[in-house]
Amino acid sequence: MNLIDTHCHLYSEEFEGDIDAVIGRAKAEGVTKFYLPAIDSSCLEAMLLLEQKFPNECIAMMGLHPCYVKENYKEELAIVETQLAARNFAAIGEIGLDFYWDKTFTTQQYEAFEQQMQWALHKQLPIVIHTRNAMQETLERVKPFAAKGLKGIFHCFSGSYESAKQIVDMDFLLGIGGVITYKNAGLPEALKNIPVDYLVLETDAPYLTPVPFRGKRNESSYLKYIIEKLAEVKEISMEALAAITTSNAEKLFK
């Protein structure tokens, strides 16, 4: 199987001691590419160094995560803009809205999200969306951009069938991760009638570890537990699902 982890933070300090082994285990399970979402400027050096260390395997995105939209968000956006002008990135991400932890910077989150979607449209890049406790608000902001041709992934999708339907109707993809293996997540039901042509795989490592390792550090080799469960939900073979989800990711990231 040829698998792509479309969303993993392998540059995080959690992997400092054993990143070579982590990549090696993933490759042994058929994972050939690792897409690295940006958070803010503090992660930039580590992310780009990892990309240099594993060229054509670890591939960087650029963006400002909604949880990191703070007092200095304009400076952070300026760094994103400078980086986008300086070199090619696979996508703008992860960007979006997060009203789970804190709503202090709600207005600024909207502003940062829209600005980054505008850049993506201009540069003809896909976006990778983080949304938490803000699904409908996120959908409403994305729809006008999708109508102009913007594409992307709703990363770590864990919503309802109704939300999934709105996403695929915009021609966006759903990033499916460890949540699908959780007992009470309700995700299998939400995905039952969503075509596999709109699904991609991700781990969000080191977070959201699938069963049977839930509670421990996540890593890209655990993609096999995600595809195993998703293949069961979609009632197709793991091999067929691997081929489709990999093709979906390749088309999006070009």
Secondary structure, DSSP 8 states (H G I E B T S, - for coil): --EEE-S--TTSGGGTTTHHHHHHHHHHTTEEEEEE---SGGGHHHHHHHHHHSTTTEEE-B---GGG--TTHHHHHHHHHHHHHHS--S-EEEEEEE-SS--TTHHHHHHHHHHHHHHHHHHT--EEEEEES-HHHHHHHHHHHHHTT--EEETT----HHHHHHHHHTT-EEEE-GGGGSTT--HHHHHTTS-GGGEEE---TTSS--TTSTTS---GGGHHHHHHHHHHHHTS-HHHHHHHHHHHHHHHH-
